[in-house]
Amino acid sequence: MPRRKTRPIAASEIGAYVYCARAWWYRRQGETPANEADLAAGRRGHTAHGRLVRRAWLLRVAGYGLLAAAIVLLAVYGALALVSR
C-alpha cells in the first residue's frame, strides 16, 4: 500500500483545530473564509489593543521607576539633613 504524502501539522494548527475542527479542515483543504474582511478587521483590532496594553505596561514600569527614584532621593535628603545638624 503506497504512503500518502501529507504535510506536517503546525503547532498553531492544533489550537485552530481545538477551537473549530471544521474551520481547520476547510483551511487545510485550501478554502478561504467568506468573512475575510471581518477577520482582517479583528486582526487590526487585536493589534491595536496589544499596542495599548504594551504602552500601559511601559507607563507602569516608568511609574515604578520614578517612585523608586523619589524614595532614594528622599532618603538621601533625610540623611544629608541629619548630617548637617
URNOR-V843426 format. One record per backbone hydrogen bond with DSSP energy under -0.5 kcal/mol. CO is the residue of the C=O (numbers start at 0). NH is the residue of the N-H. E is the energy in kcal/mol with one decimal. If there is no record, write none. Layout:
[[CO,NH,E] [CO,NH,E]]
This chain:
[[3,5,-0.7] [7,9,-0.5] [9,12,-0.6] [9,13,-0.9] [10,13,-0.7] [10,14,-1.1] [11,15,-1.7] [12,16,-2.6] [13,17,-2.6] [14,18,-2.2] [15,19,-2.6] [19,23,-2.2] [20,24,-2.3] [21,25,-2.6] [22,26,-2.4] [23,27,-2.4] [24,28,-1.6] [25,30,-2.4] [26,29,-1.4] [32,35,-0.6] [34,38,-2.2] [35,39,-2.4] [36,40,-2.2] [37,41,-2.2] [38,42,-2.3] [39,43,-2.3] [40,44,-2.3] [41,45,-2.5] [42,46,-2.3] [43,47,-2.5] [44,48,-2.4] [45,49,-2.4] [46,50,-2.0] [47,51,-2.0] [48,52,-2.4] [49,53,-2.4] [50,54,-2.5] [51,55,-2.5] [52,56,-2.1] [53,57,-2.3] [54,58,-2.4] [55,59,-2.1] [56,60,-2.4] [57,61,-2.6] [58,62,-2.3] [59,63,-2.4] [60,64,-2.3] [61,65,-2.6] [62,66,-2.4] [63,67,-2.5] [64,68,-2.4] [65,69,-2.3] [66,70,-2.2] [67,71,-2.3] [68,72,-2.6] [69,73,-2.4] [70,74,-2.3] [71,75,-2.5] [72,76,-2.7] [73,77,-2.5] [74,78,-2.4] [75,79,-2.6] [76,80,-2.2] [77,81,-1.9] [78,82,-2.1] [79,83,-2.0] [81,84,-0.8]]
